[in-house]
Amino acid sequence: MNFSFLYEVVKLIIAGISVVGVAFYLFKPYLDNKEKLQLLELKKAAGSQTLPLRLQAYERAILLIDRINPANLLIRLNAPAHTAAELHSLIVAEVRNEFQHNVTQQLYVSPRAWQVVKRIKADTISLVNNAAQMQTDGASGLELGKSILHHLSQLETDPYDASLNLIRADLEELF
């Protein structure tokens, strides 16, 4: 009699497990779809919150490129009022400060866009250093400014315009 009771309990356990298994099998696609919909809604909500931040970051990247453009830097720093060595130091410090001021924008722009920003910063410093090395002792800031602009004009394409175009193209991929 114990054996038949045990047999009945095992049958009921197997039947219960079977019912739970079938129910799980039937409801799993429904639960998966519901989870996917919730994830999609979450991404949509997050996207609507981060889109303004991303747009602002791209704006700031463009502004950074414009501000470190030597043509704009020389006007802002008043090149004729300094010696070449002073102007060189001011320009390098200004480029680095502008970059540091905007370094957090890399969170919201694509890695490709941030590489463009880093590259234009490094190229600007290199351009200024090369022009400064060609100056004679006691050269004026005006002479250094002319040398920088001359080096810039010798390039086939304006690296600042090219960088801006790459940033704009990257931004267009958002839409």
Rosetta blueprint (number, residue, H / E / L):
1 M L
2 N H
3 F H
4 S H
5 F H
6 L H
7 Y H
8 E H
9 V H
10 V H
11 K H
12 L H
13 I H
14 I H
15 A H
16 G H
17 I H
18 S H
19 V H
20 V H
21 G H
22 V H
23 A H
24 F H
25 Y H
26 L H
27 F H
28 K H
29 P H
30 Y H
31 L H
32 D H
33 N H
34 K H
35 E H
36 K H
37 L H
38 Q H
39 L H
40 L H
41 E H
42 L H
43 K H
44 K H
45 A H
46 A H
47 G H
48 S H
49 Q H
50 T H
51 L H
52 P H
53 L H
54 R H
55 L H
56 Q H
57 A H
58 Y H
59 E H
60 R H
61 A H
62 I H
63 L H
64 L H
65 I H
66 D H
67 R H
68 I L
69 N L
70 P H
71 A H
72 N H
73 L H
74 L H
75 I H
76 R H
77 L H
78 N L
79 A H
80 P H
81 A H
82 H L
83 T E
84 A H
85 A H
86 E H
87 L H
88 H H
89 S H
90 L H
91 I H
92 V H
93 A H
94 E H
95 V H
96 R H
97 N H
98 E H
99 F H
100 Q H
101 H H
102 N L
103 V H
104 T H
105 Q H
106 Q H
107 L H
108 Y L
109 V L
110 S L
111 P H
112 R H
113 A H
114 W H
115 Q H
116 V H
117 V H
118 K H
119 R H
120 I H
121 K H
122 A H
123 D H
124 T H
125 I H
126 S H
127 L H
128 V H
129 N H
130 N H
131 A H
132 A H
133 Q H
134 M L
135 Q L
136 T L
137 D L
138 G L
139 A L
140 S E
141 G H
142 L H
143 E H
144 L H
145 G H
146 K H
147 S H
148 I H
149 L H
150 H H
151 H H
152 L H
153 S H
154 Q H
155 L L
156 E L
157 T L
158 D L
159 P H
160 Y H
161 D H
162 A H
163 S H
164 L H
165 N H
166 L H
167 I H
168 R H
169 A H
170 D H
171 L H
172 E H
173 E L
174 L L
175 F L
